[in-house]
């Protein structure tokens, strides 16, 4: 268990109820889709007329460029971090001796080493800097690595954050190559991993590369045929080039300059490009971070839609301690609904539709059923899957005839709860509505005499789709060829539909047959019978096709079928199902992967474990705690539950176990925030009270008490000592004299081995005050998670002079300890 006790203005106080703070969701960082030029640039022509790359130091106050006209690296100072408009030449340079055509360079993780590569020698060279990030202090390590066997024209070099991997981009092969360093940051120990990835599908004149700090994103500059574009790629396994895939994000720099190098601000909100034509660096905005307003509350809850970068704002003035908790829930952060990288799974299912009958497909949201519209037999065919989303496990069940409404049932769609079914009839060009007495059982469907005629827009109607709220309907057809949008004044009532707008797809396909939207409506995917392709479009406003634009992304499925009709996606976007008109088969494709979303935090956070914790698994929630007392200049961070299981230095406290404690109060308590407290059970008790007292004497009595006359724990401050007492005869003390008068936080933790640790947090430092032996009778829980405290007891006020009131009651009955001071 973990209990927070504040000590400010000469008094301890138990933590109070926490308020929910305001989170402002960002657009995402390292986001090329929202990139825009800041109209900020800086010329380096006075130093270099052929600049090849750009790098910043870790805090954005220094900038560096490399050039092949002078074969040197130049250093610049930014008076405002990351603001290019404040840049000035620092009159520092470094000659890249040994390389006549230098192309790229990088630092190690602390700026004490620099590495550069060029196409003159096809070699990576290593130097040391006696002053971090000061290139004027560089001297050779006499260490190098030849990469000539892989890269004949190396244009980029990057290192993994821990120095165990090195990456080279090559302009002649338009590929990236991965190497291992057996000694971190020592290139002389490098060896090729026989791992590479080609960029040629996007560009054919590869320049420099840049990895995001977590190794899950890679950015590549390309200048082929005036392409002048930065492309983004995703790594499903961080830093593993074999898991690279195109992220369907790019940003064109055409008309501005030829990009030879690119870098990003550490939080991913800014991008910097160096252009070789104008000898100029340009600054861009590349998204916004998700901001936590500390002044608005002390508890924040966030579930990401993608990898997320956090910022903290409005910290109190220096000298005022502040703490807050952030609960983050894991989501899939990998690319999904990814047409550009889709691949056929060699999995298909032969439907029982007649001849050229199968034209539409729809899956139940849990993947245990799918439905085929059969236009030849004018029925809806229902299939059950014993394994969700695995079409090889499907068996046909019931059929539902719709011939009384239309003899060409071309598409089928269901309301999300399965109580309504909609059928697009091509013979009458109408959408017909049915009610199901048993949800998702199409055999119980009955026509409710509601339909909507789309003949005015389309006489060769094919696809049918609704938004999740049922307030918008979409069809497609060959007359346009176009996508048509309708608004429904009454949700899921087809008779209330009215035509609003259309979107032409004639430049991609003359016979659109199927239509699908991602859940947020920002991506539209259609199948085309004219080219046997699947096409992808982006919408800047969800489900508003007037904002749609073609992404220049498609996949040919002609190798599996001709005449594709309906299409559908698995609910998580990792699988696509396309229905063949001629071969009557439903085929399965992979359109994404599963990878836990990553979370990035401000560089000002100092983690008690040394590094930021990994993001929680998909669907799970972690609670992180942050503390500051210097106005937000720095923060102490730890993960609740792990904070003491991976404790600060000098602590030997083992991992915590979950506990479930039952108990009753043993003192007279007049008011309870909770009403489920038992007053009849004997045994364990769990309550916390704090006192209002002066600290002038250094003898203030009980700070914290848990338990009662049978079992318990007492922590007191007396004679400038913190005492932990677990029974009449067992106690441990720690000297607190040097902290009297400080403003800070006292942390008390207990584990299943009856061990107690007491920490003091002040001035951004966590100090261990008391650590009890494991053999004593201290409160704890056993290894099975059952409540069990030491055989001794503590009752009453303990040492010192106590006077105070109960400020908080907590009943842990039938619950797990969160180990967080903010629960």
N, C-alpha and C positions, 0 to 999 in steps of 0.2 A: 504494500500500500504506500501511497505517497501523499503527504499532507503539506499544504502550503501555509506558512504563517508569516505575515508581513511584519516588519519592524521599521517603523518610520516615526519621526518626531518623538523618539524616546519611548515608544510603546509597541508591543506586539499586538497583532490583530488577526484573527482567523479570516481566511478568504471568504468573501461574500458571494452572493449569487451573481453570475456573470451575464452581461448583456450581449446580445448578438450584434456584431459590427457590420459595417457596410463594405461589400465587395463590388468593385467596378470591373466587370469582365473586359479584358482586352480583346483585340482582334487576333491575338497570337503574335509571337515574335519570330524572327527569322522568316517572315511571311512575305514571299515575293508577290503573292497574289494581290496584296494591298500596297505594294511599294510605290513611292512617289518621290520625285526630286524635290529637295529642300531649297533649291535655288541658292545653294552654298557651294563654292568651289575654291580651290587653292592651287596656284601655279607653282610648279617645281622646276620650271625651265631654266632658272638661274643656276641650278645645280646639275640638272640632268635633262637631256633632250630625248632620251629613249627610256622612260621609266617602265619597269616591268612588273613591279609588285609593290604592295603596301602592307604594313603591319603596325599594330599599336602595342604599347606596353599594357600591363594588366589593369591599370587604373585609367587609361585613356589620356594621360597627360603628356605622353611622348608618342610620336609618329615616325615611321621609318619608310623610306622608299629605296628600291634598288634599281640601277640603270645599267644598260649595256653600252651606252655611249662613253661613259667614263669608267666603267667597270668598278663601281663603288656603291656603298650603302650610305645614305644620308639620314641624319636625325633632326627632328623638328620638335618644338615645344608647343603645347596647347595650354594657354593660360586658363581656359575653362575646359575641363575634361570632356572629350568626345565632341567638342564643338570645333569644326574645321575652320570656322571664320576667325578663330583666335590663334591659329597656327602661325609660327614663325620659325625660321631656320635657326637651329641651335649651334651652328658653326662646328658641327661634329660630323666626321665621315670615317669610312673604313674601306680600304681597298681590297677587292676580292682577288688577291693575288693567286695565281695558279689557274684562274678561270677567265678566259677572254670573252665569254658570252654568258655572263651571269643572268639567271632568269628568275629565281625565287629564293627566299630565305625564311627562316623561322627561328624562334627562341625556344629554349627549354621552359619548364614550368615556373622557374623563378627568375628568369632573365640573366642567368650567369653563364649561359652558353648560347652560341649562335651557330646555325647551320645554313649553308647555302649550296645551291646546285646550279649548273649551267650546261648549255649544249655544246660548249667547246671541248670539255673533257669527259662529259657524261659521268660526273663524279660528285658525291656529296662530301663537303669539307666541314670540319668541326673546329670551333674556336671557343676559348673561355674569356669571360669578361670579369675583370677584377672588381668592377663596380656594376651591379646589376643594371641592365638595360642602358648602359653607357657604352656605345660602340667605340668610343675613342680609347677604351681600356682593353680592347680585344687583343688576344694573342693566340697563336695557333697551338692546338693540342697535338699536332702532327698525326691526326687521325682522319681517315677518309673511308668512303665506301663507293666502289665502282658499281654503277647500275647500267652499264653499257649493254649487257646481255638482254635487258628488257627494254630500256628506253634509249632510243637513238637521238631523240630531241627532247630531253627533259625540260618541262616548263613549270613544274610546281613541286614543292616539297612540304610535307606536314608531318608532325609527330603526334602520337597518342599522348594524352595528358600525363600518363605515368612513364613515358619514355621507352616503352617496350615494343612499340611498333613505329615503323616509318612508312610514308606513302609518297610515291612519285607519280606525277601526271606526265604524259608524253604526247607531244604534238604530232609526231609521225604516225603513231598508232591510235591516237585519240582514246587512250585508256589510262587507267590508274593501276599501279602495281603496289603490292603490300609486302613489307619486309618485317622480320622479327629481329630485335636487338637483345641478345642474351644478357648483356649488361645495360641497364636502363640508361638512355641518353648517350650511349657510347656507340657511334656509328661504325667503328671498326669491328664491332661484334655482330654486325648485321648480316642477315641471310635472307634470300628471296623465299617467300612462303608458297610460291607457285599459285598465287591468288591474284586475279586481276578482274577488271570490269571495263567494258567498252562504252564510251559515250557517243559512238557514231550515229546512233538512232536520233540523237538530238542535234549534234554539231560535229563538224569535221575539221576544226582547227582549234584544238584544245589549248587553253592557256593555263592560268594558275588555278589552284584549288584552295578551299577553305572548309575546315570541319567546325561544326558547332561544338561548344565546350564539352557536351555530354557524348559526343561521337555518334549521334543518331541522325545527323543531317550533314550532307556534303554539298558544297556549292562550286560550280565549275564555270569559268569564263570561256566563251567561244567567239571567234571572230571570222568564221568561215563565210565567204561571199557576202561580206557586209552584214552578216547575221547579228553580230555585236549583242550577244545575249548572255545573261547569267541564268544557269539552270540549277534546280534544286533536286537532290536525290535523297532518299531515305534509306537508313540501315536498320533492318529489323533486329539485328544484334549489334549493339554499339561497337564501333571501331572494326567491324568485320566486313571487309570489302566484298566478300562472297555473298553477303545478304543485301547488297545494294539494289535499289530499283528506282526508276524515275518517279518523282513525286507529283508530276503534272503541274509543276509551278515553274514559271520562268519570268524574267523581266528583260524587256528589250531596251538597249541603250543606243539603238540605231539613231543616227542623226546627231548624237551628242559627242561620242568619241569611240575609239576602238578599245574595249576593256581588256587589259592585260593582267590586271590584278584586282582582287576584291577582298575586303575585310569587313567584319561586323563589330559593333559595340558589344561589350561583354554580355549584355542582357538581350541582345538580338533586336533592339528597336531601331538601330541605325545601320546602314550599309555604306561602305566607302569604296569607290571604284577609281582606279588610276588608269587614265587614258593615254595611249602612246602617241596619238596624233597631235593632241593639243598640249601634251606634257602637263596635264592637270588632274587633280584629285577632285572628285565630286561626292557630295553627301546626299543620302536618301533616307527616308523613313520607311521602316519595314515592319510596321505593326506596333501594337501597344501591349504592355505587360498588364497582367491582372493585379489591380491595386487593392491593398487592404488599408482602410482608413482607421488607424489605431485610436484616434480620438472618438470614434463612433461606437466602440464596444471592445470587449475583451474576448469574444468568442466568434470565430469565423468558420463557415462550413462551405466547402467547394467541391464540386464534381466536374472534372474537365471534359471538354469535348475533343481536346487534342493535347499534345504536350504543352505545358503551361509554365510561364515565367511570372513570378510574383515580385511585386515591389511593396514596400511599406511606406506609408505617408503619415504626416501629422503626429509625430512622436512628441511627447511632452518635453519641456525645456530640460536642459542638462541639470542634473542634480535631483530630478524627480524620477523615481523608479516606475517603470511600467512593464506589465507583462500581458501577454495575450496568447490564446490557443488557436490553432488552425487545424480543423478536421478536413482531411483530403481523402476522397474516395477514388479508388483506381478505376480507370476506363481504358479501353483499347486505344492506344495512340498510334497504331500502324495505319498505313494507307488502306482504305476500303473503298468499295465501289470503283475500283481502279481498273478502268478499261484499257489504259495504255499498257499495263503489264499483265493483262489477263492471259490465262493459258488454259487450254482444254485438258480436262482431267481424265480423258479416255473413259468416261462414265456416261452411259445413256440408258434410256428406258423406252421400250416400244409401247406406245399407247394403243388402245383398242379402237381408236377413231377410224372411221371408214375412209379409204382412199385418201384424197387430199383434204380430209376433214379437220385435223387439229389446227386451230388457229389462235387460241387463247389459253393462257395458263395463269393460275393464281394459287398461292400457298397460304395455308393457315399460319398465323404469326408464330406458332411454336414449331412449325415444320413437320407436324405429324399427319397432315393431309394436304393434298393438292387437287386442283380441279382443272379439267380440260374442257374447253368449248369445242364441240364437234359440229361444224357447219353442214356436213353432209347428212349426218343422222339427226341434226337439230336437237341435240341433247347436251346436257352438262354431265360429264363423267367425273365421279368422285373416287379418289384413291387414298388409301391409308398407308403410312410408312411406319414400320416397326422401329426403325431408328430415324429420329428426326433429321430431316434434310438430306437423308441418304436415299436417293431415288432408286437404288438397286434393291431396296427393301420394300418397294411399293407393290400393292395389290389393288386391283380394281374392286370397288364396292358397288354402290348404287348409281343409277343414272336418272336424270330428271329431264323429261321432254319439255321443250319450250316451243314446240311446233305450232301451238295455238296462237302464239304471238309472232313468231318469225321462223322461216324455214332455212335461214342461214345464221345460226348462232355464232357470231364471229369473235366475241370476247366476253369474259366473265370477270366480275369484281365483287368483293364482299365488304360490307361494313366491318370495322375492326372487332366488333363483338360477335360477329357471325350471325346476326339476326336478320340481315337484309342481304339480298343478292341482286346484282344488276347485270343484265345481259344486253350486249350490243348486237342488234340484228341488222345484217347488211342488206337483207331483202327489202326491208321497209325503212332502213336508215333511222332507226329509233333505238333509244335506250329504254329498256323495260325493267320495272322494279318488282321484286318478289319479297315476301315475308317468310321467314323460316320459324316454324313452331319449336324446333329444336336447333339450337345454334350449331352452325357448321355441318348440319346434316341436310345436304341439298335435296334429298328425297322428300323432306318436309316442306319444301318451298311451295308457296302458292302465289300466283300472280295477283297483285292488289289493284289492278286496273289503273296503274300509274305508269306513264311513259313520257318520253320527250323526243320530239322530232328534230333531227339535225340536218334534214335534207337541204335546207337553205345554205348550209355551209359545205356539206359533203354528201356525195351520192355513192362513194366507194369507201365507206367507213371501215376502219380496222380497229385500232387500239382504243382502250377505255381505261381511265384512271381517275381517282379522286384524291384530294388532299386528306390528311388524317382526320380533320374536323368535319369533313363532308360538306363543306361550304363552297368548294370549287370542283369542277369536273373537266376532264380533258379527253379529247378524242383526236385521232389522226386519220388521214386518208389520202388517196391518190389524186383527187381532183386538184388540190392545191399545188403540189403536195405540201401539206402543212399540218401543224399542231393547232387545235382549236381549244379555246378556254371558255368556260361557262361559269357564272356565279349562281349559287343556289341561295335564295332568300331564306329558305327553311332547310337546315342541315339534313342531308340524306333523303331529301324529297325531290325526286327527279322532275316532278311537274313544276317545281319552283325555279327551274334553271332558266337562265337567259344568256345569250351569247355576248361575250365582251370583246374578244380579240383573237387574232391568229398569229402564227409565227411560221414563216416559210422555211422549209428544209430542202428546197429544190437543189441548192448548191451541193448538198451531200448525197441525197437519194431521191429518186422520183417516185418511189413506192414505199413510204413509211408504213410499217405494219404493226409495231408494238411500241408502247410508251411506258416509262417507269420514272418515278421521282424518288430521290433520297428522302428520308423522313423529314428533313428541314426544308425541302423544296429548293435547295440551292444548286442542285445538279439534276439534269434531265438526261435520260438515256433512251435512245430509240433504236429499234431494229429496222433495217431497210431491205426490201425484197429486190430492189433494183441492182444493188451492188453486193448483196449478201454480207452486209457489214452491220456492226453495232457502233453507234456514234454517241459522243458525249458532248453535253452543253453545260455551261454555267449560267446561273441566274443570280444577279446581284441582290434581288429581292425574292425571297422564297415563294414559289408557286405563282410568280408573276411572269408570264412568258414574254411580256414586252421588254423585260430586262435580260432576256436570254442571249447568249452568244456562243457560237461554235468554238470548242476548245482545240480544234485541229487534232483531235484524238479519236481514233476508231480502231476496231479490231475486225479483221476478216474472219468469218466463220465458214467460208465457202468450202474449206477442207472437210467440214463435218456435215454440211447440209446446203441445199439450195432452196431458196424461197423461205427464209426465216420469218416466223410470224410473231407470236407472243413471246415476251421475256419477263423474268421475275428475278428478284435477288433474295438471298437469305437475309434475315432480319439484321444481322451484324455486318452485312455488306461484303463478306468474304467469299461468297459463292454467287454465281449467276446461272440461271437456267434459261435456255433458249429452245424454242419449239420449232421443229422442222415441218414445213407444209407438205413436202413431197415424200419424205421417208417416215413420217408419223412418229418421229422419235423426239423425246425430251433429252437434251444434252446438258452436261454440267461443266462449269468453268470455275477456276479459282480467280477471284478478283480482289484479293486482299489477304492480309495475314493478321495474326494476333500478337500484339506486343504491349506490355503495360505502359500507359502514358507516363511520361517523365515530368518531374517538377523541378524548376530551378528557382533559387532564392538569391536575394541580394548578396553581393560579395562581402558586405559588411557583417554577415552572420558568421560567428565563430561557434563551431559545433563541438559540444563536449566530447563526442566520440571521434573528433578529428575530421570527419567528412560528413556531408549531407546524407541523410538516409535515402535509400532507394524508395521510389514510389510504391504505394500499396498495390497488391495484386488486384486484378480486375474484380470489381464488386466488393472489395474489402476497404475498410476505413482506418486510417492512422491519424493520431492526434499529435501535432507538433507544438511545442511551447517555445516562445521567444521572450526574451527579457532585455531591457535596455535601461540605462540610467544616465546616458550621456547625450540625450537629445536625438537619439537615432543615428549617431555616428557609427555605433557598433551595436551588435546584438549577440546575446548568448542564446544558442538554440539547441534543443534536444527533442527526441521523440518520446512521448509519454509511454511508459511501459518498458522502454529501452534505456531511458536516461540513466538509471542506476544499474541496469544489467550490463551496460557498457559504460561503467561509471567514470567520473573524472579521475585524474591521476591520484595515486596513493590509496584508492579505495579497493577493497578486495571483496566487495559485496557480490554474491553470486546472483544468477538470474532469478527474477521473481516468478512466482507461480500465481495462477488465478486463485481466488478464494471466494467462498460463499459463507458468510457469517450470519448467524441468527442471534438475537439477544434482546435484552430489555434494559431500560434505564434503572439505575440504582440510586439516583438522586431525585429530588423533587424538581421537576421541570414544568414550568407553567404553560409554555406555548411550544408547539411543534410545527414546523413547516410541513411535516408529513403526518398522516393520520393512521398509517398502517403499523404502528408500533404496538408490540405486545407487552403487556405488563404482568403476565403470569409466568412466562417461561423463565427458567433459571439458566445460568450459564454465562455465555459471553455477552458483553455489552460493547457498544461502539459509539462514543460520543466525543465531541471536541468542544472545548471552550477556551476562550481567551480572556485575558485580563487587561484592565486599564490601570497602568501603574507607572511610576517614575523609574527611570533607569539610573538616576544619579548615584545610587549606592552600589550599583552592580549586584544587587541582591533582591531579585524581584519575584521570586517564587515560581509557582507552576506556570509553565508556558503552554503545555499540551498534556492532555490526559486521555487515555484510551482504556476502557475496561471498568472493572468495579471491584467488589470485595473478594472475588475469587481469582480472576485473571486480570491482567492489565499491564499498562505501560505508563510511566510518568517521566516527563522531561521538564527540568527546572533550570533556572539561572540563579546561582547563588555564589557569592565570593568570586565573581568574575569567571565562574566555571559553568559550563553546560553539563548537567548530569542526566544520564539516562538510567532509570531505575526500573528493573523488571521484577523484583520481588523485595522482601525485607532485607535480603542478604546479598543481592546481586545488583551491582551498579557499575557504571563506567563514566568517566568525566573527560572533558576536553577544555583547554584554556580558551576563553572568549574575551580576555581582557583587551586585546589589541583591536577588538571590533566594537567595543562599547561606544555608543554615540553615532555609529554609522547607520546609514539608511540602506536597508537590504531585505533579503528574504531568507527565511530559515526553511530548509527542506528536511523532512523526516521520512525515512524509508525503512520498511521492514520486509524481510523475505521469509521463505518457508523454513529456513534453518534457524529461526529465532534470532536473526542478526539484525541489529539496528545501525543505520548510518545517519548522521546528522551533518548537513552541509549548510554553509553560509554563503549566500550570493550577494556580492556588493561590488560596485565599481567594475562591473563586467568580469568578475572573477569568482569562480566557484571554489570554496575552500572546505576541505573536510575537517570538521571540528571533533567529532566523536565517532569512533568505529568500534562496536562491541565485539567481543569474542563470540564464536558460534556456540560455545558450550554453556552459556548462561541461560537463565530462565527469562527470555525476552519474548515479546509477543511475535506471532508469526503464523504461518499456515504450513501444513505438512505437504509432502511432495505430491500427494494425490489431489491437492486443492481443497482439502477439508480443513475447516477452521480448527486450529490447535495452537494454544499459547502456552507459555511456560508454566511450570507448576507453582511458582511463587505468586504473589499478588501485590498489587499496589492499590491503596484506597485512600481517599482524602486529598489533602492539598500538597503533599510532598514537602520538599524543602522550602525554606524562605517564607516570606510574608505574602500570603495570597489575599487579594481582594479583587473581585471582578464579577462579570455576568456572563452567562452563556450566550454566545452570539451565533452559534450554528449547531444544528443537529443533523447528523447523517445516519441513516439506517441502511446498512449494506445487505439486508435480508434478501436472499435469492438473487443476488446480483454478482457480477464479476467486478473486481477492482480494475479501474482504468489506469491506475498509477499516475494519473494526471492531476495537477493542482487545480485544473479547470474542468471539473465534471459536474 
